[in-house]
Structures are given as structure tokens and as C-alpha cells.
Amino acid sequence: MKQREKPLGNKNLIGANVTKMRTLYHISQKELAINMQLMGVDINLSSLSKLEGQTRVATDKEVLAIARIFHMRIDDLFENVSIR
């Protein structure tokens, strides 16, 4: 997996946890984006990358889809995050 070149942004709280879950499940960004699209979320690879990098806002629809894809509660996506 390619190392992040830039520090995480501050536009959302879940991006780093999405990356962790995706890595844990051995799912590529492309696979996650496709699964989200199949659930009716209009997202492309660039948008997903920005979500994971926390440089764009995560919509409620995206958060719900990600939680369902990883079979987790929405609250779990906010584990170990701090508001800065």
C-alpha cells in the first residue's frame, strides 16, 4: 500500500478509520468505491481518496454505506478520533 504523502486534513473525523478498515479487510479503494456505488452512493476514486485523507466532508449517506459494507455500527467509525 502506498504511504500517505500529505498529513490528514480536518474536514471529517472518519477518514483514517475508513482506511484502517479497508486495509484490515484487504479491500482496495476501487473495490470500496464500487461497493458504495452499488448501494446508491455517487462516489469516485478521487472523492474516496479525499474522504480517507480527511480533505473533504463525508456525507451521511457515505458514512452509512461504509458502516454497512464493513458490517459495523456507525459509532465504530468514530472510534479513537478527536475533534480538533
Backbone torsions as a table, in degrees:
resi	resn	phi	psi	omega
1	MET	NA	138.5	-179.8
2	LYS	-70.5	135.1	177.6
3	GLN	-73.4	144.6	177.5
4	ARG	-67.7	130.1	-178.5
5	GLU	-87.6	-31.4	-177.7
6	LYS	-109.3	153.1	176.3
7	PRO	-67.7	159.4	177.8
8	LEU	-64.3	147.1	177.6
9	GLY	-84.9	-162.4	-178.9
10	ASN	-133.9	25.6	-177.5
11	LYS	-85.0	-19.8	175.4
12	ASN	-148.9	169.4	-178.0
13	LEU	-103.6	-13.8	-169.8
14	ILE	-100.3	-10.6	-172.1
15	GLY	-52.0	-48.8	-178.5
16	ALA	-63.9	-37.8	179.0
17	ASN	-69.9	-32.7	175.6
18	VAL	-63.3	-44.6	177.9
19	THR	-60.4	-43.9	179.3
20	LYS	-60.8	-44.7	-179.2
21	MET	-66.6	-42.0	179.7
22	ARG	-61.9	-41.4	178.3
23	THR	-67.0	-42.9	179.1
24	LEU	-59.6	-39.9	-179.2
25	TYR	-86.9	-1.4	-179.4
26	HIS	57.5	46.8	179.2
27	ILE	-112.3	132.5	177.2
28	SER	-76.9	164.1	175.4
29	GLN	-59.5	-39.4	179.9
30	LYS	-61.2	-44.5	179.5
31	GLU	-64.2	-41.3	178.6
32	LEU	-64.4	-44.2	179.1
33	ALA	-60.4	-42.4	179.1
34	ILE	-62.5	-44.9	178.7
35	ASN	-62.1	-38.5	177.5
36	MET	-66.7	-41.2	178.2
37	GLN	-62.1	-39.6	178.2
38	LEU	-63.6	-22.0	177.7
39	MET	-92.4	5.3	176.5
40	GLY	93.5	10.7	178.7
41	VAL	-92.8	124.1	179.2
42	ASP	-84.2	95.5	-178.1
43	ILE	-141.1	144.9	176.2
44	ASN	-118.2	177.1	-176.4
45	LEU	-62.3	-40.2	179.9
46	SER	-63.0	-43.8	179.4
47	SER	-65.2	-40.3	178.6
48	LEU	-65.7	-41.4	177.8
49	SER	-60.9	-42.1	178.2
50	LYS	-68.2	-35.3	175.8
51	LEU	-62.7	-47.8	179.8
52	GLU	-64.8	-33.9	178.8
53	GLY	-81.7	-1.3	178.1
54	GLN	60.9	33.8	177.2
55	THR	-105.7	5.2	172.1
56	ARG	-143.4	158.1	179.5
57	VAL	-71.0	142.0	173.4
58	ALA	-95.9	125.6	179.7
59	THR	-77.0	161.2	178.3
60	ASP	-60.9	-37.0	179.0
61	LYS	-64.4	-39.7	178.4
62	GLU	-66.9	-44.0	179.8
63	VAL	-60.9	-44.8	179.0
64	LEU	-62.5	-45.3	-179.9
65	ALA	-62.3	-44.2	-179.9
66	ILE	-62.1	-45.1	178.7
67	ALA	-60.0	-42.6	180.0
68	ARG	-68.4	-38.9	179.3
69	ILE	-61.6	-40.4	-179.1
70	PHE	-91.9	7.2	177.2
71	HIS	53.9	52.1	-179.2
72	MET	-136.3	165.4	175.5
73	ARG	-77.5	150.1	177.4
74	ILE	-55.8	-40.8	179.8
75	ASP	-55.2	-33.5	-178.1
76	ASP	-65.0	-26.7	177.9
77	LEU	-69.2	-18.5	-179.2
78	PHE	-100.8	10.8	179.1
79	GLU	-66.0	138.8	175.6
80	ASN	58.9	34.4	176.2
81	VAL	-111.8	154.7	176.8
82	SER	-128.5	147.4	177.4
83	ILE	-86.7	122.4	179.6
84	ARG	-120.8	NA	NA
